[in-house]
Amino acid sequence: MKRITIVTLIIMTLVQAFAPAVKAESVSDLAIPVRFLEDIDTRGLEEGNAIPLEITQDIYVDGKLLFKQGGAGYAEIAELSHAGFLGRGAKITIRSGIITDIKGQNHKISLSANSSGDHRLSAISGTLGTAGLAYDIARLGFTSGEASGVLLALGVGIVPLAFLFRRGNEAKLSSGKIMFARLT
């Protein structure tokens, strides 16, 4: 197991060493490959938060190194909505950020990263279905004069409240996904 890990690390190092660099004739032609340093989800985040980025390849302009692989930067959250009640899923959108070149100067970038959490439609359908069942049982209980039907209807009528408080899923962005940023 230890040998496999060492061999894997050596292979990954060699692949990174011989990875093709991005070359461009001018700064406006650049498509800079970046990735998030960690997985992101919408819990605990707000609009305007900075998310750390890393440049994944060396970037050359006119034969000169401008951005080094592993260079730092960050992306800014443009829009964010958290998961809500009735199964509403969360959403996150990133449109801009800043990366640092080899001289330590910051450059504004534009990029696009979006994610949506799954909506839990069963929360809405469960609420409506159970409420409909409670109504039918209560109507039968009242018309037949049986108190047990009314009590059962009240019990079944409480169940929809649980569905009302069911939350949707959080939106997530993966650290492994490579995005292309442009200088602005």
C-alpha positions in Angstrom: 0.0 0.0 0.0 2.8 2.3 0.9 4.6 1.6 -2.5 1.4 2.4 -4.4 1.0 5.7 -2.6 4.7 6.7 -3.3 4.4 5.6 -7.0 1.2 7.6 -7.3 2.8 10.7 -5.8 5.8 10.4 -8.1 3.5 10.1 -11.2 1.4 13.0 -10.1 4.6 15.2 -9.6 5.9 14.2 -13.1 2.5 15.0 -14.7 2.5 18.4 -13.1 6.1 19.1 -14.1 5.4 18.4 -17.8 1.9 19.9 -17.8 1.4 22.1 -20.8 1.6 25.8 -20.0 -1.0 28.2 -21.3 0.5 30.6 -23.9 -1.1 33.8 -25.3 -0.1 36.6 -27.6 -1.7 39.3 -25.4 -3.3 39.6 -21.9 -6.8 39.9 -23.4 -6.5 36.4 -25.0 -5.8 34.6 -21.7 -8.0 31.8 -20.4 -6.6 31.2 -17.0 -7.4 27.7 -15.5 -8.3 28.0 -11.8 -9.9 25.8 -9.3 -11.3 26.1 -5.7 -9.0 25.0 -3.0 -11.8 23.3 -1.1 -15.3 22.0 -1.6 -17.9 24.8 -1.0 -21.5 24.6 0.1 -23.9 27.4 1.0 -23.9 26.7 4.7 -22.3 29.6 6.6 -21.7 31.7 3.5 -23.1 35.1 2.5 -23.0 37.2 -0.7 -19.6 39.0 -1.0 -17.6 36.2 0.8 -14.2 35.4 -0.7 -13.5 31.8 -1.8 -9.8 30.8 -2.2 -8.7 29.9 -5.8 -5.5 28.4 -7.2 -4.1 28.7 -10.7 -3.6 25.2 -12.1 -1.1 25.9 -14.9 1.8 28.3 -15.7 0.6 31.2 -17.9 2.9 32.9 -20.4 2.3 36.1 -22.4 4.8 37.0 -25.1 7.1 34.2 -23.9 7.3 35.6 -20.3 5.8 33.9 -17.3 2.9 36.0 -15.9 1.1 33.6 -13.6 2.7 30.6 -11.9 1.0 27.3 -11.3 -0.2 27.2 -7.7 -0.6 31.0 -7.7 -3.2 32.4 -5.2 -6.4 34.2 -5.8 -10.0 34.4 -4.7 -13.5 34.4 -6.1 -16.4 36.5 -4.8 -19.9 35.2 -4.2 -22.2 37.3 -6.4 -25.6 35.7 -5.5 -26.5 33.3 -2.8 -29.8 31.8 -1.4 -29.8 29.3 1.4 -32.0 26.1 1.4 -35.4 26.9 2.7 -38.6 25.5 3.9 -41.1 23.6 1.6 -38.1 21.8 0.1 -36.6 24.9 -1.6 -33.0 24.2 -2.7 -30.1 26.6 -2.2 -28.3 28.5 -5.1 -24.8 29.9 -5.4 -23.3 32.0 -8.2 -19.8 33.3 -8.6 -18.9 35.8 -11.4 -15.7 37.6 -10.4 -12.5 37.5 -8.3 -8.9 38.5 -8.1 -5.6 36.5 -8.9 -2.1 37.5 -8.1 0.7 37.4 -10.7 4.4 36.5 -10.1 5.3 40.1 -9.3 2.6 40.2 -6.5 0.2 42.5 -8.4 -3.5 41.7 -8.2 -5.6 41.3 -11.4 -9.4 41.3 -11.6 -10.9 38.3 -13.3 -14.3 37.2 -14.5 -15.4 33.6 -14.2 -18.6 31.6 -14.0 -19.5 29.0 -11.4 -23.1 28.1 -10.5 -24.7 25.4 -8.5 -28.2 24.7 -7.2 -29.3 22.4 -4.4 -32.1 19.9 -5.2 -35.6 20.9 -4.5 -37.5 18.4 -2.4 -40.9 18.5 -4.1 -42.1 15.6 -1.9 -42.4 18.3 0.9 -45.1 20.1 -1.1 -46.8 17.0 -2.5 -46.7 15.4 1.0 -48.3 18.4 2.5 -51.1 18.7 0.0 -51.8 14.9 -0.1 -51.9 14.6 3.7 -54.1 17.7 4.1 -56.5 16.3 1.5 -56.7 13.0 3.3 -57.3 14.9 6.6 -60.1 16.9 5.0 -61.8 13.7 3.7 -61.6 11.9 7.0 -62.9 14.9 8.9 -65.8 15.3 6.5 -66.8 11.7 6.9 -66.4 11.9 10.7 -68.7 14.9 10.9 -71.4 13.5 8.6 -71.5 10.1 10.3 -71.3 11.6 13.8 -68.3 9.5 14.8 -65.9 11.3 17.1 -63.1 8.8 16.2 -63.1 10.1 12.6 -62.7 13.7 13.8 -59.9 12.7 16.1 -58.1 10.8 13.4 -58.5 13.7 11.0 -56.9 16.0 13.6 -54.0 13.6 14.0 -53.6 13.3 10.2 -53.9 17.1 9.9 -50.8 17.6 12.1 -48.6 15.6 9.8 -48.5 18.2 7.0 -46.8 20.6 9.4 -43.8 18.2 9.3 -43.7 18.5 5.6 -43.9 22.3 5.7 -40.7 22.4 7.7 -38.7 20.1 5.4 -35.7 22.0 4.0 -34.2 21.7 0.5 -30.6 20.7 -0.2 -27.5 23.0 0.0 -25.8 24.0 -3.3 -22.2 22.7 -3.6 -19.2 23.5 -5.8 -16.4 21.0 -6.1 -12.7 21.7 -5.6 -11.7 19.4 -8.4 -13.5 21.3 -11.2 -11.3 23.5 -13.3 -12.8 26.8 -14.5 -11.4 29.3 -17.0 -11.1 32.9 -15.8 -10.5 36.0 -18.0 -8.8 39.2 -17.0 -11.1 42.2 -16.9 
